[in-house]
Amino acid sequence: MTIPRIVIAGTHSGCGKTTVAGGLMGALVAKGYRVQPFKVGPDFIDPSHHSRICGRESRNLDPFMMGETGCRDTFLRASETSDVAIIEGVMGMFDGVDGTDLASTAHVARILQAPVILVVDAKGMSRSIHALIRGFREFDPTVSIAGVIVNRTGSPRHRAMIEPFLALPALGWLPRSDEIAVKSRHLGLVMGHEPAPHREIAALIAEHCNLDAIILAARAAPPLPATAHADIKVAPGSRIGIAYDKAFCFYYRDNLDLLERSGAELVFFSALTDHLPSVDAVYIGGGYPELFLPNLASASCTMELKKAAGDNLPILGECGGLMYLARDVLGEANHRMTGILPASATMTKRVQALGYTKGTITSKGAGFLTPGQTITGHEFHYSQLDPDRDARFTITLSRGKGIFNGRDGLVSLNALGQYTHAYFSPEFARCFVDAAVSFSRT
């Protein structure tokens, strides 16, 4: 398949990569292109902005969680009806797992045979920028860098000192514009549904970047061989509720697609404002429940979910969803939650875990788990969970912290709570859908 595509990489975190990627997406959408966005790595926040800008669901590309074949499959499937794919990188271009190349932006660029645009922050540099650019160009010759976008140039004179000696084509020169930025909170940037200066950033990119040259670079990407899609066994006849609102909004789109492809009908609802819908299973992702604890404590859904759990409704909660399944959460005050899982959660001021997770389901626990299955994902949270002494865990992690000393997957009845934001395998998705089908027949 011939899909025009470009990777927006950075020399380091904070160089302006996210601003350039989002602005480029917006500028191309404004010119009438159908832009398919992607994000390298496990991040949820940047894709939410991409989706809002492009009007198409952004997808994660992460070789650690998905494997190389999974990255190609997701890319091809999502890009079929697009004019161009824009892939935002992660960290510095060569920064991967544990200081290796694995799951780096460069790794994904090689998997997709995609040309790269390198974003370079020129603040505080003139001639030194050439050493930086030449180093990135020569470090890994298997990565094709089509050009650079020079960010935060201070003046026309600053540009004039740099431009004549560049080792790569300059595809854009962005002036300093500290006023145009997406605001942050304690867990990262605000989500895509919150106010952000997307139009202003797109206008800045359109004014100061060569969009025609960028499109030409994207079109120079070679064809990719189509991947053979493995057949997925379908178990129709179930409805899975997806808690989706300002409190719970961290979901890998591939996970939701996989549930649908496995035969489930997805029913989106708000745990903050809606009653629990008539469903056969519930999936509660991560997000920012700590910002809405009084609302969740008084929400009708909270008690309704507790009652449904008593009826053996299959429930999966991840990170923020795990907190919601606990008895209570201590923030500035103590707030009652569903009480489905035998544990209490406490918000802290310091990050408690950050990084990839990998583990094995070691006991059946909740009815939709199969011992021996592996689980991969990512954890990032500022909360701690204090489980009861007799609490049962069903996931043993070979990588990651989990809930307690490498144990994750707290279970009670037919409910499972974990700090791992899992990237579903077809087997895991099918087990969850099968559990929903079984519940629908009771």
Phi, psi and omega in degrees: 000135178263107181235113174302134185204150179213142177257131175261106182252164179230159175287333180193166174296137178092006182277351181111009182303314182294319178298315181294314182298310180295320179295320178295317176303312182295320180295321180287323175300318179297335178271003175098006179280144170271106187258124174261117182268151174219159175227126175287134177101184188267008188296143175259334192283309178303316178300329178295325175289317178304314184298319179294319183292316189268342185070018176224145182294123175285147181239149174274144173236107187219102182299333178295314184276325191255339190078163182294319179296321178298321178297313179297318182297312179298317181299311183293317182297316184283334187268358190307319185254020182260163174268329181203145177250131176247123185245111177278130180283189181226138177051214172280158190302326185257010183274113179238198184294126175056037178079009178261186178275344186302127177068016175282168175300319179298321178301313180294322178300321178291318179303318184266001183049046186256135173293156185242140166252124183265123176270125183238127178275114185271358183300128177079011181224154167226273182294329182298337182297333182289324176296321180296311182295316180297323178297316179293322181294322187265346186298318180221095183296347179283349176261126182267110178264112184282335182173182181234152166245119183269116185261152175057049170284139189276335186189167174303326179294321177300314178297318182296331178287336186261315195304317187294342189247012182293138180274349179228155179299139176271117181261358178184148176230108184259129177285164174297132180207071185294342180289333181265101181201151175273124185294157182246159168229187189297334179257010180130199181294159172295159183283167184295336180278356180262159185301134178205149186278055184297317182294320180296319180293318178299319179295322178297316179294316181299326182283324192247003178239154179270090185295324180297318179293325178294318178296319178299319178296319179296322181286346178281351179296137182287163176298148175254137177293137178293141179270150177276117182280125176289141178293137178252125178292129185258133176240083185287164173104021179227154176239123179250123178279132178246113177288112185222110179195198182291337180274325184231105187216011181260102179220138169281123183302326178300324179297315181295319178298320182294322176298318178294316180294339177274359173113359183273146168267126181269132180239109182274138180211165177256124175290341181280323191235343186256158165286156175297122182288168177283098184225170183252357175193162180225136176239121181242109182279187177279185181156224183230056180298334181297341177276352187226029186300314178299322180294317180293322181298326183261357184290142179297328182299329185297312179286326180294323178292322177300315180295318180295324178297323177296336176272007176078028175296128175295128182224133175237124177236132182241127174055259175303322176294325174299315178300320181293330179280349179285175179292316184201166177230127178264112173246241172288336173218174180266130184234131179289137175246208186288328182074021180284322181257144184279075182196161173236147182246148178227131175281140179237167181271348181243149178297136183261335178199142179206119176148179180287153175233151175209134183201184182229139174284115189255349176210159188294315177054238177298150188296344182262010179258142178241117179305141180099341176292146174264156180223131177236152180179211186211149176230141178200108183205155178251011181249161173238145178247132179248095182280158175295159183299326182265017180297146182252131177248147183236000179236127174253121184270133169269347176214132179110167184267318182070209181279320187201113173050048178079007175257134178223174179076064176286131186236149172202132185054237179249030182246144180228130175235136183214150173283338180293124165279100188279143166264111191296137165274159176304325180293317180296314180299317181296319178299319180292318179294318178301320179296322178294320178297315179299318180296321183296338183268354181275000000 
